[in-house]
Structures are given as structure tokens and as C-alpha cells.
């Protein structure tokens, strides 16, 4: 049985971020992360499937939170508004980790491997939103298009927010939604 | 120097598709593909970086074609229309390979590894469209949103087309664009 270590999860994340920052993501091994955190490799693998997952821990909880907010949105809202609202509410839970978000964004940008993992997580989230919309009786094609549009809207707003553009996350999301509507409006 | 083999490229693709179909993508090795095509592994690697690339050969030419069509679209069109038009014109070049498209789609759906490669290729195409729109003096955020929206529109239409939904590809793309506009319209 694995020995319980107080906040092993948080210690591993902090150790990993410090090492990635010092030496670059690609150069750091799982053994080194565990060592820096004062833990074993085995403990690392109790928490994370691989080195990449340190940066994507919480993505399942995040997906579940978005899906829950889609399910709980009031009746009568348009699908795009449901999806954007769900991403806004779950995003606010993320927004308390501003420093982590910035460091994480820079790391992902530094590594093709991490960009790929990020794409995969986003695709899974998009599908989950589309499915959650379908369960609200939204027609399948509309559900997919609304989910993809909402992810595009959120992606731009989140990146504005991480980069410190003025405004809070919900405000930036609303601006980005208005931008999308203008961008796709017929001439 | 590599020995020239007539249509080695096409023979390798055909051999790969036949083997993938017979035994499943994951079970087939590069050596077996080369062998079935009557060629060597070395010849395989002259044409494809890895086994996955057999299914994504031509994606660079496709990206270049889309970018060219964005650059050449007439002045005065809205960014979303430029992006959708470019994908339509390049898509028509694809549309002659209907059988290959169907077999390829089924294979991609059968393998996480292939789905991931597909996501990565699509992300590269989305970025290239956004960049090509920026070169037409489209503002950066609008360029990204129009590129993502156009990719969503094309994705749905292409999948309808592969599945044999009635209508030609350009008609399905126009329907899908109308669906997107409805999906994001304010209440």
C-alpha cells in the first residue's frame, strides 16, 4: 500500500514547475521531480500517469465541472449561451490560479509534446460540451457547432486574460463572443 | 542513393490501407507494409516519416492549397467567407478521392493515435488560415475566430459528405455555415 504523504500532489506539482522553469520541460525526468519533492517515483506515479500530466492534473475535474454547468443552465437559453456560460463559471474556478496559469501557458508553448496533449484535452472537452448540450435536446449539429464556437470564444478570452489584458475573465469572454458574432455575420 | 521505384508512394499507400483493413491499424508494421508493396522499409521511410503519416500524406500540400486560396480570394469578402471559400476549393480537390476518404475516416476513428495526429494537423491548418487572413489585413482576433469557425463549418460538412449525406461538398458547407450562424446568433 502506498504510504500517505501530506500534500504529495501539490509538492510534486511545485517541484515539477520549479525544475521545468530552471532547465526546460524536456530535460527534466520524473525521478528528478520526485527527488526534489522529497518523494519517490512510485509516489509520483500514484498521482500522475506521466510527466505531461503534471500540467494537466485537474482537467478531468474541470471537464466534469463544465458538463455540470451545461446541465444546470436555466431552460430557454440558446445553446451557445449555455456553453459559454458553463465555460465562464468553470473558468472562474480556474481564475484564482493566475500565476500557475501563466507559468503553465509558457511551458505548453515551449513544447510540441505539451501542445499536443493540450489539443487532445481541448478536443475531449469540446465533445463533452456537445454531448451535454445534446442531453438538453439541442439538435446534434447545432450542439457540435455551439460547443466548438464556445471553445473558440473561451480560448481567445482565456489567453487574453493570462496575458493580462484589462478586464476580468467573464468580461473578456463576453467581448470575445461579440467578436465571434461579428466575425461570422453575413456581409 | 535511393533506387527509384515507379509509384512507390501509391503502392505503399494501397498496401497500407489493405493491411490496416485486414488486421487493424495497430497490428500492422512498416516492414509488412513495405513487403506487401514489394518494396523495402528504407523506401517506405523515403516517403513517410512513420506509419501514421501514410494516412496524412498530402496534408502539407492541402494546407498550402488552402493558404493559397485565402491569399487569392477577391478583396471585400468577409474573413469567414474567405476562409470557408478556401476550404471549399481545396476540399473539392480532395472530393475526388471519396473511397479513400471513407476508408481513412474509419481508420482514424479506430485509433487514438490517429485521432491525435488528426487533431494536430487540423490545429496546424487552423493556425495557417488565421495567419493567411492576417496577411489580408484582418485583425488578429477576428482572423483566429474566423479560422476556427470555418474549420468547424468544414469539419461538419466534410463528415456529412463522407457519410454520404445528400448534396455535394460545397452545398453541404453552405448549409453548415448557415447552421453555425444560427447556432451563434444572439437570442
Interface residues (C-beta under 8 A of the other chain):
Chain A: X77 X78 X79 X80 X81 X115 X116 X119 X120 X123 X141 X142 X144 X145 X146 X148 X149 X152 X153 X155 X156 X176 X179 X180 X181 X182 X183 X184 X185 X186 X187
Chain B: X77 X78 X79 X80 X81 X115 X116 X119 X120 X123 X141 X142 X144 X145 X146 X148 X149 X152 X153 X155 X156 X176 X179 X180 X181 X182 X183 X184 X185 X186 X187
